[in-house]
Amino acid sequence: MTASVIVVSPRTRTRDCMALMSEKGIRHLPVVDEGRVIGMVSIRDIVSDIIADQDFTIEQLEHYISGQ
């Protein structure tokens, strides 16, 4: 355990969480709201969210290009 736990808020953007996890070499981030732990985010959660976002963007661009 560590004395100074790194936490994020529910409003922290996915990419900001990923940057923080990468910079600090951590795989899990507690999510804290109003001084209370409300969840935990893992690197797997972050990667899944980023992949889903990129898939959505690709799909939208394909529709735009094809004129649908």
N, CA, C and O atoms as a Tripos MOL2 file, in Angstrom:
@<TRIPOS>MOLECULE
protein
  272   271    68     0     0
PROTEIN
NO_CHARGES

@<TRIPOS>ATOM
      1 N           0.8380   -1.1810    0.0000 N.3       1 MET1
      2 CA          0.0000    0.0000    0.0000 C.3       1 MET1
      3 C           0.8800    1.2400    0.0000 C.2       1 MET1
      4 O           2.0590    1.1970    0.3510 O.2       1 MET1
      5 N           0.2790    2.3220   -0.3980 N.am      2 THR2
      6 CA          0.9870    3.5920   -0.4110 C.3       2 THR2
      7 C           0.2560    4.6030    0.4660 C.2       2 THR2
      8 O          -0.9630    4.5360    0.6250 O.2       2 THR2
      9 N           1.0030    5.5250    1.0230 N.am      3 ALA3
     10 CA          0.4040    6.5250    1.9030 C.3       3 ALA3
     11 C          -0.3850    7.5680    1.1090 C.2       3 ALA3
     12 O          -1.4210    8.0480    1.5710 O.2       3 ALA3
     13 N           0.0980    7.9140   -0.0720 N.am      4 SER4
     14 CA         -0.5720    8.9410   -0.8800 C.3       4 SER4
     15 C          -1.2320    8.2780   -2.0890 C.2       4 SER4
     16 O          -0.6010    8.0900   -3.1300 O.2       4 SER4
     17 N          -2.4880    7.9320   -1.9400 N.am      5 VAL5
     18 CA         -3.2300    7.2490   -2.9910 C.3       5 VAL5
     19 C          -3.6450    8.2580   -4.0570 C.2       5 VAL5
     20 O          -4.1650    9.3300   -3.7480 O.2       5 VAL5
     21 N          -3.4080    7.9020   -5.2980 N.am      6 ILE6
     22 CA         -3.8070    8.7450   -6.4320 C.3       6 ILE6
     23 C          -5.2430    8.3890   -6.7700 C.2       6 ILE6
     24 O          -5.5670    7.2200   -6.9770 O.2       6 ILE6
     25 N          -6.1120    9.4050   -6.8260 N.am      7 VAL7
     26 CA         -7.5290    9.1830   -7.1010 C.3       7 VAL7
     27 C          -7.9830   10.1000   -8.2350 C.2       7 VAL7
     28 O          -7.3060   11.0660   -8.5880 O.2       7 VAL7
     29 N          -9.1480    9.7700   -8.7940 N.am      8 VAL8
     30 CA         -9.7770   10.6160   -9.8040 C.3       8 VAL8
     31 C         -11.2210   10.8630   -9.3890 C.2       8 VAL8
     32 O         -11.7540   10.1910   -8.5060 O.2       8 VAL8
     33 N         -11.8380   11.8300  -10.0370 N.am      9 SER9
     34 CA        -13.2500   12.1090   -9.7820 C.3       9 SER9
     35 C         -14.0860   11.4580  -10.8870 C.2       9 SER9
     36 O         -13.5340   11.0470  -11.9080 O.2       9 SER9
     37 N         -15.3870   11.3580  -10.7050 N.am     10 PRO10
     38 CA        -16.2380   10.7840  -11.7570 C.3      10 PRO10
     39 C         -16.2220   11.6120  -13.0440 C.2      10 PRO10
     40 O         -16.6080   11.1220  -14.1050 O.2      10 PRO10
     41 N         -15.7810   12.8460  -12.9510 N.am     11 ARG11
     42 CA        -15.7370   13.7350  -14.1130 C.3      11 ARG11
     43 C         -14.3980   13.7120  -14.8610 C.2      11 ARG11
     44 O         -14.2450   14.3950  -15.8740 O.2      11 ARG11
     45 N         -13.4400   12.9390  -14.3720 N.am     12 THR12
     46 CA        -12.1270   12.8570  -15.0160 C.3      12 THR12
     47 C         -12.2620   12.1300  -16.3510 C.2      12 THR12
     48 O         -12.8400   11.0450  -16.4200 O.2      12 THR12
     49 N         -11.7290   12.7330  -17.4030 N.am     13 ARG13
     50 CA        -11.8150   12.1550  -18.7450 C.3      13 ARG13
     51 C         -10.9830   10.8840  -18.8440 C.2      13 ARG13
     52 O          -9.9690   10.7360  -18.1620 O.2      13 ARG13
     53 N         -11.4260    9.9670  -19.7060 N.am     14 THR14
     54 CA        -10.7560    8.6850  -19.8970 C.3      14 THR14
     55 C          -9.2890    8.8750  -20.2650 C.2      14 THR14
     56 O          -8.4130    8.2250  -19.6950 O.2      14 THR14
     57 N          -9.0250    9.7560  -21.2080 N.am     15 ARG15
     58 CA         -7.6360    9.9650  -21.6420 C.3      15 ARG15
     59 C          -6.7660   10.5340  -20.5270 C.2      15 ARG15
     60 O          -5.5750   10.2340  -20.4510 O.2      15 ARG15
     61 N          -7.3540   11.3460  -19.6710 N.am     16 ASP16
     62 CA         -6.6070   11.8760  -18.5270 C.3      16 ASP16
     63 C          -6.2760   10.7550  -17.5370 C.2      16 ASP16
     64 O          -5.1840   10.7180  -16.9700 O.2      16 ASP16
     65 N          -7.2300    9.8480  -17.3400 N.am     17 CYS17
     66 CA         -6.9710    8.6850  -16.4720 C.3      17 CYS17
     67 C          -5.8420    7.8360  -17.0520 C.2      17 CYS17
     68 O          -4.9510    7.3910  -16.3290 O.2      17 CYS17
     69 N          -5.8910    7.6190  -18.3640 N.am     18 MET18
     70 CA         -4.8680    6.7950  -19.0030 C.3      18 MET18
     71 C          -3.4870    7.4430  -18.8810 C.2      18 MET18
     72 O          -2.4990    6.7620  -18.6060 O.2      18 MET18
     73 N          -3.4260    8.7420  -19.0830 N.am     19 ALA19
     74 CA         -2.1500    9.4550  -18.9620 C.3      19 ALA19
     75 C          -1.6140    9.3510  -17.5310 C.2      19 ALA19
     76 O          -0.4230    9.1240  -17.3220 O.2      19 ALA19
     77 N          -2.4900    9.5170  -16.5650 N.am     20 LEU20
     78 CA         -2.0930    9.4320  -15.1600 C.3      20 LEU20
     79 C          -1.6020    8.0300  -14.8170 C.2      20 LEU20
     80 O          -0.5820    7.8720  -14.1470 O.2      20 LEU20
     81 N          -2.3290    7.0160  -15.2770 N.am     21 MET21
     82 CA         -1.9360    5.6310  -15.0020 C.3      21 MET21
     83 C          -0.5860    5.3070  -15.6400 C.2      21 MET21
     84 O           0.2540    4.6370  -15.0380 O.2      21 MET21
     85 N          -0.3950    5.7830  -16.8440 N.am     22 SER22
     86 CA          0.8640    5.5390  -17.5490 C.3      22 SER22
     87 C           2.0250    6.2580  -16.8620 C.2      22 SER22
     88 O           3.0920    5.6820  -16.6490 O.2      22 SER22
     89 N           1.7970    7.5100  -16.5250 N.am     23 GLU23
     90 CA          2.8390    8.3250  -15.8820 C.3      23 GLU23
     91 C           3.2560    7.7570  -14.5310 C.2      23 GLU23
     92 O           4.4410    7.7390  -14.1980 O.2      23 GLU23
     93 N           2.2890    7.2990  -13.7640 N.am     24 LYS24
     94 CA          2.5660    6.8100  -12.4080 C.3      24 LYS24
     95 C           2.8260    5.3120  -12.3450 C.2      24 LYS24
     96 O           3.2130    4.7970  -11.2960 O.2      24 LYS24
     97 N           2.6180    4.5970  -13.4630 N.am     25 GLY25
     98 CA          2.8500    3.1560  -13.4870 C.3      25 GLY25
     99 C           1.8730    2.3790  -12.6240 C.2      25 GLY25
    100 O           2.2430    1.4190  -11.9480 O.2      25 GLY25
    101 N           0.6090    2.8120  -12.6570 N.am     26 ILE26
    102 CA         -0.4130    2.1430  -11.8480 C.3      26 ILE26
    103 C          -1.4730    1.5290  -12.7580 C.2      26 ILE26
    104 O          -1.6570    1.9600  -13.8960 O.2      26 ILE26
    105 N          -2.1710    0.5100  -12.2360 N.am     27 ARG27
    106 CA         -3.1850   -0.1970  -13.0350 C.3      27 ARG27
    107 C          -4.5990    0.0380  -12.5520 C.2      27 ARG27
    108 O          -5.5540   -0.3390  -13.2320 O.2      27 ARG27
    109 N          -4.7520    0.6550  -11.3900 N.am     28 HIS28
    110 CA         -6.0830    0.9050  -10.8400 C.3      28 HIS28
    111 C          -6.1470    2.3030  -10.2380 C.2      28 HIS28
    112 O          -5.1850    2.7770   -9.6330 O.2      28 HIS28
    113 N          -7.2940    2.9560  -10.4140 N.am     29 LEU29
    114 CA         -7.5180    4.2790   -9.8470 C.3      29 LEU29
    115 C          -8.8380    4.2810   -9.0810 C.2      29 LEU29
    116 O          -9.8840    3.9870   -9.6590 O.2      29 LEU29
    117 N          -8.8020    4.6050   -7.7990 N.am     30 PRO30
    118 CA        -10.0620    4.7780   -7.0790 C.3      30 PRO30
    119 C         -10.7760    6.0280   -7.5980 C.2      30 PRO30
    120 O         -10.1430    7.0410   -7.8970 O.2      30 PRO30
    121 N         -12.0890    5.9390   -7.6980 N.am     31 VAL31
    122 CA        -12.9070    7.0820   -8.1040 C.3      31 VAL31
    123 C         -13.5480    7.6240   -6.8300 C.2      31 VAL31
    124 O         -14.2730    6.9140   -6.1330 O.2      31 VAL31
    125 N         -13.2660    8.9030   -6.5360 N.am     32 VAL32
    126 CA        -13.7270    9.5140   -5.2940 C.3      32 VAL32
    127 C         -14.6130   10.7080   -5.6180 C.2      32 VAL32
    128 O         -14.2670   11.5530   -6.4440 O.2      32 VAL32
    129 N         -15.7680   10.7630   -4.9490 N.am     33 ASP33
    130 CA        -16.6960   11.8800   -5.1120 C.3      33 ASP33
    131 C         -17.1030   12.3630   -3.7250 C.2      33 ASP33
    132 O         -17.6170   11.5960   -2.9110 O.2      33 ASP33
    133 N         -16.8690   13.6270   -3.4740 N.am     34 GLU34
    134 CA        -17.1850   14.2440   -2.1840 C.3      34 GLU34
    135 C         -16.5670   13.4660   -1.0190 C.2      34 GLU34
    136 O         -17.2130   13.2430    0.0050 O.2      34 GLU34
    137 N         -15.3060   13.0580   -1.1920 N.am     35 GLY35
    138 CA        -14.5690   12.3770   -0.1370 C.3      35 GLY35
    139 C         -14.9250   10.9200    0.0760 C.2      35 GLY35
    140 O         -14.4670   10.2990    1.0360 O.2      35 GLY35
    141 N         -15.7360   10.3720   -0.8120 N.am     36 ARG36
    142 CA        -16.1950    8.9880   -0.6660 C.3      36 ARG36
    143 C         -15.8150    8.1770   -1.8970 C.2      36 ARG36
    144 O         -16.0470    8.6120   -3.0250 O.2      36 ARG36
    145 N         -15.2330    6.9960   -1.6860 N.am     37 VAL37
    146 CA        -14.8760    6.1190   -2.8010 C.3      37 VAL37
    147 C         -16.1720    5.5550   -3.3790 C.2      37 VAL37
    148 O         -16.9680    4.9350   -2.6740 O.2      37 VAL37
    149 N         -16.3650    5.7850   -4.6920 N.am     38 ILE38
    150 CA        -17.5890    5.3010   -5.3410 C.3      38 ILE38
    151 C         -17.3060    4.2380   -6.4010 C.2      38 ILE38
    152 O         -18.2290    3.6750   -6.9890 O.2      38 ILE38
    153 N         -16.0140    3.9670   -6.6400 N.am     39 GLY39
    154 CA        -15.6880    2.9490   -7.6250 C.3      39 GLY39
    155 C         -14.2000    2.8200   -7.8380 C.2      39 GLY39
    156 O         -13.3870    3.4640   -7.1750 O.2      39 GLY39
    157 N         -13.8690    1.9620   -8.7900 N.am     40 MET40
    158 CA        -12.4700    1.7130   -9.1310 C.3      40 MET40
    159 C         -12.3840    1.5670  -10.6480 C.2      40 MET40
    160 O         -13.2020    0.8770  -11.2560 O.2      40 MET40
    161 N         -11.4060    2.2100  -11.2520 N.am     41 VAL41
    162 CA        -11.1860    2.1260  -12.6940 C.3      41 VAL41
    163 C          -9.8860    1.3700  -12.9230 C.2      41 VAL41
    164 O          -8.8630    1.6700  -12.3080 O.2      41 VAL41
    165 N          -9.9370    0.3820  -13.8190 N.am     42 SER42
    166 CA         -8.7330   -0.3790  -14.1430 C.3      42 SER42
    167 C          -8.2300    0.0180  -15.5260 C.2      42 SER42
    168 O          -8.9500    0.6490  -16.3000 O.2      42 SER42
    169 N          -7.0180   -0.3480  -15.8240 N.am     43 ILE43
    170 CA         -6.4500   -0.0610  -17.1390 C.3      43 ILE43
    171 C          -7.2710   -0.7670  -18.2130 C.2      43 ILE43
    172 O          -7.4040   -0.2560  -19.3250 O.2      43 ILE43
    173 N          -7.8180   -1.9290  -17.8950 N.am     44 ARG44
    174 CA         -8.6810   -2.6480  -18.8460 C.3      44 ARG44
    175 C          -9.9340   -1.8260  -19.1670 C.2      44 ARG44
    176 O         -10.3610   -1.7610  -20.3190 O.2      44 ARG44
    177 N         -10.5170   -1.2010  -18.1420 N.am     45 ASP45
    178 CA        -11.6830   -0.3320  -18.3580 C.3      45 ASP45
    179 C         -11.3320    0.8170  -19.2990 C.2      45 ASP45
    180 O         -12.0930    1.1530  -20.2050 O.2      45 ASP45
    181 N         -10.1780    1.4030  -19.0670 N.am     46 ILE46
    182 CA         -9.7360    2.5420  -19.8660 C.3      46 ILE46
    183 C          -9.5150    2.1300  -21.3140 C.2      46 ILE46
    184 O          -9.9910    2.8010  -22.2300 O.2      46 ILE46
    185 N          -8.7980    1.0340  -21.5290 N.am     47 VAL47
    186 CA         -8.5180    0.5580  -22.8900 C.3      47 VAL47
    187 C          -9.8260    0.2150  -23.6180 C.2      47 VAL47
    188 O          -9.9870    0.5510  -24.7920 O.2      47 VAL47
    189 N         -10.7420   -0.4390  -22.9370 N.am     48 SER48
    190 CA        -12.0310   -0.7910  -23.5440 C.3      48 SER48
    191 C         -12.8080    0.4470  -23.9550 C.2      48 SER48
    192 O         -13.4130    0.4780  -25.0260 O.2      48 SER48
    193 N         -12.7920    1.4730  -23.1030 N.am     49 ASP49
    194 CA        -13.5040    2.7110  -23.4120 C.3      49 ASP49
    195 C         -12.8870    3.4280  -24.6070 C.2      49 ASP49
    196 O         -13.6050    3.9350  -25.4700 O.2      49 ASP49
    197 N         -11.5740    3.4700  -24.6590 N.am     50 ILE50
    198 CA        -10.8970    4.1380  -25.7730 C.3      50 ILE50
    199 C         -11.1510    3.3880  -27.0790 C.2      50 ILE50
    200 O         -11.3830    4.0150  -28.1120 O.2      50 ILE50
    201 N         -11.1120    2.0700  -27.0480 N.am     51 ILE51
    202 CA        -11.3920    1.2750  -28.2500 C.3      51 ILE51
    203 C         -12.8230    1.5060  -28.7160 C.2      51 ILE51
    204 O         -13.0600    1.6690  -29.9130 O.2      51 ILE51
    205 N         -13.7770    1.5220  -27.7940 N.am     52 ALA52
    206 CA        -15.1750    1.7690  -28.1560 C.3      52 ALA52
    207 C         -15.3400    3.1500  -28.7730 C.2      52 ALA52
    208 O         -16.0800    3.3090  -29.7430 O.2      52 ALA52
    209 N         -14.6650    4.1410  -28.2260 N.am     53 ASP53
    210 CA        -14.7280    5.4990  -28.7610 C.3      53 ASP53
    211 C         -14.1350    5.5560  -30.1650 C.2      53 ASP53
    212 O         -14.6960    6.2070  -31.0460 O.2      53 ASP53
    213 N         -13.0200    4.8910  -30.3810 N.am     54 GLN54
    214 CA        -12.3990    4.8770  -31.7060 C.3      54 GLN54
    215 C         -13.2640    4.1250  -32.7130 C.2      54 GLN54
    216 O         -13.3710    4.5430  -33.8660 O.2      54 GLN54
    217 N         -13.8810    3.0250  -32.2960 N.am     55 ASP55
    218 CA        -14.7850    2.2950  -33.1830 C.3      55 ASP55
    219 C         -15.9540    3.1720  -33.6140 C.2      55 ASP55
    220 O         -16.3480    3.1640  -34.7800 O.2      55 ASP55
    221 N         -16.5080    3.9300  -32.6630 N.am     56 PHE56
    222 CA        -17.6100    4.8360  -32.9770 C.3      56 PHE56
    223 C         -17.1660    5.9030  -33.9790 C.2      56 PHE56
    224 O         -17.8760    6.1960  -34.9410 O.2      56 PHE56
    225 N         -15.9850    6.4810  -33.7450 N.am     57 THR57
    226 CA        -15.4620    7.5100  -34.6390 C.3      57 THR57
    227 C         -15.2460    6.9470  -36.0380 C.2      57 THR57
    228 O         -15.5930    7.5940  -37.0250 O.2      57 THR57
    229 N         -14.6840    5.7660  -36.1320 N.am     58 ILE58
    230 CA        -14.4570    5.1280  -37.4360 C.3      58 ILE58
    231 C         -15.7810    4.8910  -38.1480 C.2      58 ILE58
    232 O         -15.8980    5.1490  -39.3460 O.2      58 ILE58
    233 N         -16.7710    4.4050  -37.4220 N.am     59 GLU59
    234 CA        -18.0830    4.1560  -38.0160 C.3      59 GLU59
    235 C         -18.7070    5.4460  -38.5390 C.2      59 GLU59
    236 O         -19.2730    5.4670  -39.6320 O.2      59 GLU59
    237 N         -18.6040    6.5130  -37.7660 N.am     60 GLN60
    238 CA        -19.1520    7.8030  -38.1970 C.3      60 GLN60
    239 C         -18.4290    8.3270  -39.4320 C.2      60 GLN60
    240 O         -19.0650    8.8610  -40.3410 O.2      60 GLN60
    241 N         -17.1270    8.1800  -39.4730 N.am     61 LEU61
    242 CA        -16.3530    8.6350  -40.6300 C.3      61 LEU61
    243 C         -16.6800    7.8080  -41.8740 C.2      61 LEU61
    244 O         -16.7650    8.3470  -42.9780 O.2      61 LEU61
    245 N         -16.8610    6.5000  -41.6930 N.am     62 GLU62
    246 CA        -17.2290    5.6460  -42.8280 C.3      62 GLU62
    247 C         -18.5940    6.0500  -43.3870 C.2      62 GLU62
    248 O         -18.7790    6.0680  -44.6040 O.2      62 GLU62
    249 N         -19.5500    6.3730  -42.5160 N.am     63 HIS63
    250 CA        -20.8680    6.8240  -42.9700 C.3      63 HIS63
    251 C         -20.7530    8.1640  -43.7060 C.2      63 HIS63
    252 O         -21.4040    8.3770  -44.7290 O.2      63 HIS63
    253 N         -19.9300    9.0490  -43.1800 N.am     64 TYR64
    254 CA        -19.7340   10.3500  -43.8040 C.3      64 TYR64
    255 C         -19.1150   10.2040  -45.1970 C.2      64 TYR64
    256 O         -19.5470   10.8460  -46.1540 O.2      64 TYR64
    257 N         -18.1070    9.3550  -45.2890 N.am     65 ILE65
    258 CA        -17.4180    9.1600  -46.5720 C.3      65 ILE65
    259 C         -18.3320    8.5120  -47.5980 C.2      65 ILE65
    260 O         -18.3150    8.8870  -48.7700 O.2      65 ILE65
    261 N         -19.1330    7.5390  -47.1660 N.am     66 SER66
    262 CA        -20.0000    6.8370  -48.1030 C.3      66 SER66
    263 C         -21.2790    7.6230  -48.4180 C.2      66 SER66
    264 O         -22.0430    7.2380  -49.3030 O.2      66 SER66
    265 N         -21.5090    8.7240  -47.6920 N.am     67 GLY67
    266 CA        -22.6620    9.5790  -47.9530 C.3      67 GLY67
    267 C         -23.9570    9.0540  -47.3950 C.2      67 GLY67
    268 O         -25.0200    9.4580  -47.8650 O.2      67 GLY67
    269 N         -23.9240    8.1790  -46.4190 N.am     68 GLN68
    270 CA        -25.1490    7.6220  -45.8330 C.3      68 GLN68
    271 C         -25.6520    8.4380  -44.6910 C.2      68 GLN68
    272 O         -26.6740    8.1000  -44.0930 O.2      68 GLN68
@<TRIPOS>BOND
     1     1     2 1
     2     2     3 1
     3     3     4 2
     4     3     5 am
     5     5     6 1
     6     6     7 1
     7     7     8 2
     8     7     9 am
     9     9    10 1
    10    10    11 1
    11    11    12 2
    12    11    13 am
    13    13    14 1
    14    14    15 1
    15    15    16 2
    16    15    17 am
    17    17    18 1
    18    18    19 1
    19    19    20 2
    20    19    21 am
    21    21    22 1
    22    22    23 1
    23    23    24 2
    24    23    25 am
    25    25    26 1
    26    26    27 1
    27    27    28 2
    28    27    29 am
    29    29    30 1
    30    30    31 1
    31    31    32 2
    32    31    33 am
    33    33    34 1
    34    34    35 1
    35    35    36 2
    36    35    37 am
    37    37    38 1
    38    38    39 1
    39    39    40 2
    40    39    41 am
    41    41    42 1
    42    42    43 1
    43    43    44 2
    44    43    45 am
    45    45    46 1
    46    46    47 1
    47    47    48 2
    48    47    49 am
    49    49    50 1
    50    50    51 1
    51    51    52 2
    52    51    53 am
    53    53    54 1
    54    54    55 1
    55    55    56 2
    56    55    57 am
    57    57    58 1
    58    58    59 1
    59    59    60 2
    60    59    61 am
    61    61    62 1
    62    62    63 1
    63    63    64 2
    64    63    65 am
    65    65    66 1
    66    66    67 1
    67    67    68 2
    68    67    69 am
    69    69    70 1
    70    70    71 1
    71    71    72 2
    72    71    73 am
    73    73    74 1
    74    74    75 1
    75    75    76 2
    76    75    77 am
    77    77    78 1
    78    78    79 1
    79    79    80 2
    80    79    81 am
    81    81    82 1
    82    82    83 1
    83    83    84 2
    84    83    85 am
    85    85    86 1
    86    86    87 1
    87    87    88 2
    88    87    89 am
    89    89    90 1
    90    90    91 1
    91    91    92 2
    92    91    93 am
    93    93    94 1
    94    94    95 1
    95    95    96 2
    96    95    97 am
    97    97    98 1
    98    98    99 1
    99    99   100 2
   100    99   101 am
   101   101   102 1
   102   102   103 1
   103   103   104 2
   104   103   105 am
   105   105   106 1
   106   106   107 1
   107   107   108 2
   108   107   109 am
   109   109   110 1
   110   110   111 1
   111   111   112 2
   112   111   113 am
   113   113   114 1
   114   114   115 1
   115   115   116 2
   116   115   117 am
   117   117   118 1
   118   118   119 1
   119   119   120 2
   120   119   121 am
   121   121   122 1
   122   122   123 1
   123   123   124 2
   124   123   125 am
   125   125   126 1
   126   126   127 1
   127   127   128 2
   128   127   129 am
   129   129   130 1
   130   130   131 1
   131   131   132 2
   132   131   133 am
   133   133   134 1
   134   134   135 1
   135   135   136 2
   136   135   137 am
   137   137   138 1
   138   138   139 1
   139   139   140 2
   140   139   141 am
   141   141   142 1
   142   142   143 1
   143   143   144 2
   144   143   145 am
   145   145   146 1
   146   146   147 1
   147   147   148 2
   148   147   149 am
   149   149   150 1
   150   150   151 1
   151   151   152 2
   152   151   153 am
   153   153   154 1
   154   154   155 1
   155   155   156 2
   156   155   157 am
   157   157   158 1
   158   158   159 1
   159   159   160 2
   160   159   161 am
   161   161   162 1
   162   162   163 1
   163   163   164 2
   164   163   165 am
   165   165   166 1
   166   166   167 1
   167   167   168 2
   168   167   169 am
   169   169   170 1
   170   170   171 1
   171   171   172 2
   172   171   173 am
   173   173   174 1
   174   174   175 1
   175   175   176 2
   176   175   177 am
   177   177   178 1
   178   178   179 1
   179   179   180 2
   180   179   181 am
   181   181   182 1
   182   182   183 1
   183   183   184 2
   184   183   185 am
   185   185   186 1
   186   186   187 1
   187   187   188 2
   188   187   189 am
   189   189   190 1
   190   190   191 1
   191   191   192 2
   192   191   193 am
   193   193   194 1
   194   194   195 1
   195   195   196 2
   196   195   197 am
   197   197   198 1
   198   198   199 1
   199   199   200 2
   200   199   201 am
   201   201   202 1
   202   202   203 1
   203   203   204 2
   204   203   205 am
   205   205   206 1
   206   206   207 1
   207   207   208 2
   208   207   209 am
   209   209   210 1
   210   210   211 1
   211   211   212 2
   212   211   213 am
   213   213   214 1
   214   214   215 1
   215   215   216 2
   216   215   217 am
   217   217   218 1
   218   218   219 1
   219   219   220 2
   220   219   221 am
   221   221   222 1
   222   222   223 1
   223   223   224 2
   224   223   225 am
   225   225   226 1
   226   226   227 1
   227   227   228 2
   228   227   229 am
   229   229   230 1
   230   230   231 1
   231   231   232 2
   232   231   233 am
   233   233   234 1
   234   234   235 1
   235   235   236 2
   236   235   237 am
   237   237   238 1
   238   238   239 1
   239   239   240 2
   240   239   241 am
   241   241   242 1
   242   242   243 1
   243   243   244 2
   244   243   245 am
   245   245   246 1
   246   246   247 1
   247   247   248 2
   248   247   249 am
   249   249   250 1
   250   250   251 1
   251   251   252 2
   252   251   253 am
   253   253   254 1
   254   254   255 1
   255   255   256 2
   256   255   257 am
   257   257   258 1
   258   258   259 1
   259   259   260 2
   260   259   261 am
   261   261   262 1
   262   262   263 1
   263   263   264 2
   264   263   265 am
   265   265   266 1
   266   266   267 1
   267   267   268 2
   268   267   269 am
   269   269   270 1
   270   270   271 1
   271   271   272 2
@<TRIPOS>SUBSTRUCTURE
     1 MET1         2 RESIDUE 1 A MET
     2 THR2         6 RESIDUE 1 A THR
     3 ALA3        10 RESIDUE 1 A ALA
     4 SER4        14 RESIDUE 1 A SER
     5 VAL5        18 RESIDUE 1 A VAL
     6 ILE6        22 RESIDUE 1 A ILE
     7 VAL7        26 RESIDUE 1 A VAL
     8 VAL8        30 RESIDUE 1 A VAL
     9 SER9        34 RESIDUE 1 A SER
    10 PRO10       38 RESIDUE 1 A PRO
    11 ARG11       42 RESIDUE 1 A ARG
    12 THR12       46 RESIDUE 1 A THR
    13 ARG13       50 RESIDUE 1 A ARG
    14 THR14       54 RESIDUE 1 A THR
    15 ARG15       58 RESIDUE 1 A ARG
    16 ASP16       62 RESIDUE 1 A ASP
    17 CYS17       66 RESIDUE 1 A CYS
    18 MET18       70 RESIDUE 1 A MET
    19 ALA19       74 RESIDUE 1 A ALA
    20 LEU20       78 RESIDUE 1 A LEU
    21 MET21       82 RESIDUE 1 A MET
    22 SER22       86 RESIDUE 1 A SER
    23 GLU23       90 RESIDUE 1 A GLU
    24 LYS24       94 RESIDUE 1 A LYS
    25 GLY25       98 RESIDUE 1 A GLY
    26 ILE26      102 RESIDUE 1 A ILE
    27 ARG27      106 RESIDUE 1 A ARG
    28 HIS28      110 RESIDUE 1 A HIS
    29 LEU29      114 RESIDUE 1 A LEU
    30 PRO30      118 RESIDUE 1 A PRO
    31 VAL31      122 RESIDUE 1 A VAL
    32 VAL32      126 RESIDUE 1 A VAL
    33 ASP33      130 RESIDUE 1 A ASP
    34 GLU34      134 RESIDUE 1 A GLU
    35 GLY35      138 RESIDUE 1 A GLY
    36 ARG36      142 RESIDUE 1 A ARG
    37 VAL37      146 RESIDUE 1 A VAL
    38 ILE38      150 RESIDUE 1 A ILE
    39 GLY39      154 RESIDUE 1 A GLY
    40 MET40      158 RESIDUE 1 A MET
    41 VAL41      162 RESIDUE 1 A VAL
    42 SER42      166 RESIDUE 1 A SER
    43 ILE43      170 RESIDUE 1 A ILE
    44 ARG44      174 RESIDUE 1 A ARG
    45 ASP45      178 RESIDUE 1 A ASP
    46 ILE46      182 RESIDUE 1 A ILE
    47 VAL47      186 RESIDUE 1 A VAL
    48 SER48      190 RESIDUE 1 A SER
    49 ASP49      194 RESIDUE 1 A ASP
    50 ILE50      198 RESIDUE 1 A ILE
    51 ILE51      202 RESIDUE 1 A ILE
    52 ALA52      206 RESIDUE 1 A ALA
    53 ASP53      210 RESIDUE 1 A ASP
    54 GLN54      214 RESIDUE 1 A GLN
    55 ASP55      218 RESIDUE 1 A ASP
    56 PHE56      222 RESIDUE 1 A PHE
    57 THR57      226 RESIDUE 1 A THR
    58 ILE58      230 RESIDUE 1 A ILE
    59 GLU59      234 RESIDUE 1 A GLU
    60 GLN60      238 RESIDUE 1 A GLN
    61 LEU61      242 RESIDUE 1 A LEU
    62 GLU62      246 RESIDUE 1 A GLU
    63 HIS63      250 RESIDUE 1 A HIS
    64 TYR64      254 RESIDUE 1 A TYR
    65 ILE65      258 RESIDUE 1 A ILE
    66 SER66      262 RESIDUE 1 A SER
    67 GLY67      266 RESIDUE 1 A GLY
    68 GLN68      270 RESIDUE 1 A GLN
